[in-house]
Amino acid sequence: MTMKIRKAVFPAAGMGTRFLPATKATPKEMLCLVDKPLIQYGVEEAVAAGCTEIIIITGRGKTTMEDHFDKSSELEASLAAKNKTALLEIARSVSKLAKITYTRQPEALGLGHAVLMAKELVGNEPFCVLLPDDIVDAKTPCMKQMVEAFNEVQSSILGSEVVEGAAISAYGCLDCTPLASNPRLLEVRDMVEKPKPEEAPSQNAIIGRYILTPRIFEMIEGIKPGAGGELQLTDAIKALLHYEKVYGYSYEGKRHDAGDKLGFLKATVEFGLKHPQLGAGFHEWLKSFPL
């Protein structure tokens, strides 16, 4: 029986300490990239990939995410009374994106633990995981590309991009071989977490996009905590390799690490230049900006 992807999980319980003091009272996922919070870009990507249910893993101080995706009767009534129909449609569209469910991660015990919190809501079906601070700018949304690949192989798939030189030591790295039938699909033999550049098995880094089969929950429950007492998703996927095939997917598009201050600034400039209302004026201003 062909498995279909219907659910997307968003781990969003972290404290966002790299963005302090901005994230002292505001969730990192709600930081605004031009005119939308980071997490909305990911939710829209998941919806474009065919997901109808969104599961957000939250923690203390994250209720503004729930408010953002909820219906705001007072705001809508105010906009309607002032005949601001375009703004009213924008406000309404956010709450209509998908069915969104929230569950808490009581302690920050790693990405694997965060994914495990979604076990009961996911059930016995494959699902995707999107890290909200990895923003992928692509003509065909990254997760849609991966879902199409999943429909072909019916196995877990890890988003991957080529990282050259010493930078590979900041990523999980795939020991993999491209498929002859589809070179973007990489059959995974093993994974190495943050290898030394000279010890990296390839230049194929794992980025914040995953499609996982439900057996991953069993794997997470069976692994031992790693550094800091955290359950690492990479360790669980390595365990999954003993039971099922796992693939990387070399997606088309440009990723921005919006969880990093410099990456966030770069993403703001690029998305600002592409904005249909702001792009032209922003471009003119940048040309006149003294460097």
C-alpha positions as CSV (number, residue, x, y, z in Angstrom):
1,M,0.0,0.0,0.0
2,T,1.5,3.4,-1.0
3,M,2.2,5.7,1.9
4,K,1.2,9.3,1.7
5,I,2.6,12.3,3.6
6,R,-0.2,14.2,5.4
7,K,1.5,15.5,8.5
8,A,4.3,17.9,9.2
9,V,6.2,18.4,12.5
10,F,7.8,21.6,13.5
11,P,10.2,21.4,16.5
12,A,9.9,24.9,18.1
13,A,10.6,24.6,21.8
14,G,14.1,26.0,21.8
15,M,15.0,29.1,23.7
16,G,16.7,30.9,20.7
17,T,19.6,32.1,22.8
18,R,21.6,33.1,19.7
19,F,19.2,36.0,19.2
20,L,19.1,37.4,22.7
21,P,17.9,39.9,23.7
22,A,15.3,39.8,20.9
23,T,14.2,36.3,22.0
24,K,14.0,37.0,25.7
25,A,10.2,37.4,25.4
26,T,9.6,36.6,21.7
27,P,10.0,33.1,20.3
28,K,12.7,32.9,17.7
29,E,10.3,31.3,15.3
30,M,8.2,34.5,15.5
31,L,11.0,36.8,14.4
32,C,9.9,38.5,11.2
33,L,11.6,37.9,7.9
34,V,10.3,41.0,5.9
35,D,6.6,40.6,6.7
36,K,6.1,37.0,7.9
37,P,7.4,35.2,11.0
38,L,10.0,32.5,10.2
39,I,7.6,29.6,11.1
40,Q,5.0,30.7,8.7
41,Y,7.4,30.2,5.8
42,G,7.9,26.6,6.9
43,V,4.1,26.0,7.4
44,E,3.4,27.4,3.9
45,E,6.1,25.1,2.5
46,A,4.6,22.1,4.2
47,V,1.1,23.0,3.0
48,A,2.4,23.4,-0.6
49,A,3.8,19.9,-0.3
50,G,0.4,18.5,0.4
51,C,0.4,18.4,4.3
52,T,-3.0,19.1,5.8
53,E,-2.0,18.7,9.5
54,I,0.7,20.7,11.2
55,I,2.1,19.6,14.6
56,I,4.1,22.3,16.4
57,I,6.3,21.2,19.3
58,T,6.3,24.1,21.7
59,G,7.6,25.0,25.1
60,R,7.2,27.7,27.8
61,G,6.7,31.2,26.4
62,K,5.7,30.1,22.9
63,T,1.9,31.0,23.0
64,T,2.4,33.8,20.5
65,M,2.8,31.1,17.8
66,E,-0.6,29.8,18.7
67,D,-2.1,33.2,18.6
68,H,-0.6,33.9,15.2
69,F,-2.2,30.9,13.5
70,D,-5.5,31.3,15.4
71,K,-8.5,33.4,14.2
72,S,-8.4,36.9,15.5
73,S,-12.0,38.0,15.7
74,E,-11.2,41.5,17.0
75,L,-8.6,42.3,14.3
76,E,-10.8,41.0,11.6
77,A,-13.8,43.0,12.8
78,S,-11.7,46.1,13.0
79,L,-10.3,45.6,9.4
80,A,-13.8,44.9,8.1
81,A,-15.3,48.0,9.7
82,K,-12.6,50.1,8.0
83,N,-13.1,48.4,4.6
84,K,-9.5,47.3,4.6
85,T,-10.3,44.2,2.5
86,A,-6.8,43.3,1.4
87,L,-5.4,43.3,4.9
88,L,-8.5,41.4,6.1
89,E,-7.8,38.6,3.6
90,I,-4.2,38.5,4.7
91,A,-5.2,38.1,8.4
92,R,-7.8,35.5,7.6
93,S,-5.5,33.4,5.3
94,V,-3.0,32.7,8.1
95,S,-5.6,31.0,10.3
96,K,-6.8,29.0,7.3
97,L,-3.5,27.5,6.2
98,A,-4.0,24.1,7.8
99,K,-5.2,22.2,10.9
100,I,-2.6,23.1,13.5
101,T,-2.1,21.1,16.7
102,Y,0.3,21.9,19.5
103,T,2.1,19.7,22.0
104,R,4.8,20.6,24.6
105,Q,8.3,19.5,25.0
106,P,8.7,19.9,28.8
107,E,12.6,19.9,28.6
108,A,15.0,20.8,25.8
109,L,16.4,17.3,25.4
110,G,17.4,17.4,21.8
111,L,15.9,17.3,18.3
112,G,15.2,13.5,18.6
113,H,13.3,14.1,21.8
114,A,11.3,16.9,20.2
115,V,10.3,14.7,17.3
116,L,9.3,12.0,19.8
117,M,6.8,14.4,21.4
118,A,4.8,14.1,18.2
119,K,4.5,10.3,18.3
120,E,0.8,10.1,19.4
121,L,-0.3,12.9,17.0
122,V,1.6,11.4,14.1
123,G,0.4,7.8,14.6
124,N,1.5,5.0,12.3
125,E,2.2,7.0,9.1
126,P,5.2,8.7,7.5
127,F,5.6,12.4,8.2
128,C,7.9,15.3,7.5
129,V,9.9,17.4,9.9
130,L,10.8,21.1,9.1
131,L,13.2,23.1,11.2
132,P,11.7,26.7,11.2
133,D,15.0,28.5,11.1
134,D,16.1,26.8,7.9
135,I,14.5,28.9,5.2
136,V,14.7,27.4,1.7
137,D,14.0,29.7,-1.2
138,A,13.0,27.5,-4.1
139,K,10.8,27.7,-7.2
140,T,9.3,24.4,-6.2
141,P,9.1,24.3,-2.4
142,C,11.8,22.1,-0.9
143,M,9.5,19.8,0.9
144,K,7.3,19.4,-2.2
145,Q,10.4,18.2,-4.0
146,M,11.1,15.7,-1.2
147,V,7.5,14.4,-1.0
148,E,7.7,13.7,-4.8
149,A,10.9,11.8,-4.2
150,F,9.3,9.9,-1.2
151,N,6.4,8.9,-3.5
152,E,9.1,7.3,-5.7
153,V,11.1,5.4,-3.0
154,Q,8.6,5.1,-0.1
155,S,11.5,5.5,2.4
156,S,12.9,8.1,4.8
157,I,14.5,11.0,3.1
158,L,16.9,13.7,4.5
159,G,17.2,17.1,2.9
160,S,20.8,17.6,1.7
161,E,23.0,20.3,0.2
162,V,26.7,20.3,-0.9
163,V,28.9,22.1,1.7
164,E,32.5,22.5,0.6
165,G,35.7,22.9,2.7
166,A,35.9,23.3,6.5
167,A,32.2,24.3,6.8
168,I,31.2,20.6,6.6
169,S,32.3,20.2,10.2
170,A,29.3,22.1,11.3
171,Y,26.8,19.6,9.8
172,G,25.8,16.0,9.9
173,C,27.4,14.5,6.8
174,L,26.1,11.6,4.6
175,D,28.1,8.6,3.4
176,C,26.0,8.1,0.3
177,T,25.8,7.2,-3.4
178,P,23.6,8.9,-6.0
179,L,21.0,6.7,-7.7
180,A,21.6,6.2,-11.4
181,S,17.8,6.6,-12.0
182,N,17.7,9.9,-10.1
183,P,21.0,11.6,-9.2
184,R,19.3,13.9,-6.7
185,L,18.4,10.8,-4.6
186,L,21.4,9.7,-2.5
187,E,21.3,6.2,-1.0
188,V,22.7,6.5,2.5
189,R,25.1,4.0,3.9
190,D,26.0,5.9,7.1
191,M,26.1,9.4,8.7
192,V,28.8,11.2,10.5
193,E,27.9,14.1,12.9
194,K,30.2,17.2,12.5
195,P,33.2,15.4,11.0
196,K,36.6,16.9,10.6
197,P,36.9,18.1,7.0
198,E,39.6,15.5,6.1
199,E,37.4,12.8,7.6
200,A,34.1,13.7,6.0
201,P,32.8,10.9,3.8
202,S,31.2,13.4,1.3
203,Q,30.3,17.0,0.9
204,N,26.6,16.1,1.3
205,A,25.4,17.8,4.5
206,I,22.0,17.2,6.2
207,I,19.8,20.3,6.5
208,G,16.6,20.9,8.4
209,R,14.2,19.0,6.2
210,Y,13.3,15.3,6.8
211,I,10.7,12.8,5.8
212,L,10.6,9.9,8.3
213,T,8.7,6.6,8.5
214,P,6.9,5.9,11.9
215,R,9.6,3.4,12.9
216,I,11.8,6.4,13.8
217,F,9.9,6.7,17.1
218,E,11.0,3.2,18.1
219,M,14.5,4.1,17.1
220,I,14.5,7.3,19.2
221,E,13.1,5.4,22.2
222,G,16.0,2.9,21.9
223,I,19.0,5.3,21.6
224,K,21.0,6.6,24.5
225,P,21.3,10.3,25.2
226,G,24.4,11.9,23.7
227,A,26.2,15.1,24.6
228,G,24.3,17.3,27.1
229,G,21.9,14.4,27.8
230,E,20.1,15.0,24.5
231,L,18.5,12.5,22.2
232,Q,20.0,13.1,18.8
233,L,17.8,12.6,15.7
234,T,20.9,11.7,13.7
235,D,21.6,8.7,16.1
236,A,18.0,7.5,15.6
237,I,18.2,7.7,11.8
238,K,21.5,5.7,11.9
239,A,19.7,3.1,13.9
240,L,16.9,3.1,11.3
241,L,19.4,2.2,8.6
242,H,19.6,-1.3,10.1
243,Y,15.9,-1.8,9.2
244,E,15.1,0.3,6.3
245,K,16.7,2.2,3.4
246,V,17.3,5.9,4.0
247,Y,18.0,8.4,1.3
248,G,19.4,11.9,1.0
249,Y,17.8,14.4,-1.4
250,S,19.8,17.1,-3.1
251,Y,17.1,19.7,-3.4
252,E,17.0,22.6,-5.8
253,G,16.9,26.0,-4.1
254,K,18.9,28.3,-1.7
255,R,18.9,27.7,2.0
256,H,19.2,30.5,4.5
257,D,20.3,29.8,8.1
258,A,17.9,32.2,9.7
259,G,18.8,30.8,13.1
260,D,22.1,32.7,12.9
261,K,22.2,36.5,13.1
262,L,24.2,37.0,9.9
263,G,22.2,34.4,8.0
264,F,19.0,36.2,9.1
265,L,20.3,39.5,7.8
266,K,21.3,37.9,4.5
267,A,17.9,36.3,4.2
268,T,16.2,39.6,5.0
269,V,18.0,41.4,2.1
270,E,17.3,38.6,-0.4
271,F,13.6,38.2,0.5
272,G,13.3,42.0,0.7
273,L,14.6,42.4,-2.9
274,K,12.1,39.8,-4.1
275,H,9.1,41.3,-2.3
276,P,6.5,42.3,-4.9
277,Q,5.6,45.6,-3.2
278,L,8.9,46.5,-1.5
279,G,11.6,45.0,-3.8
280,A,12.0,47.9,-6.3
281,G,12.2,50.6,-3.6
282,F,14.5,48.5,-1.5
283,H,16.8,47.9,-4.5
284,E,17.0,51.6,-5.2
285,W,17.8,52.4,-1.6
286,L,20.6,49.7,-1.5
287,K,22.2,51.2,-4.6
288,S,22.4,54.6,-2.9
289,F,23.6,53.1,0.4
290,P,27.2,54.2,1.2
291,L,29.5,51.1,1.5
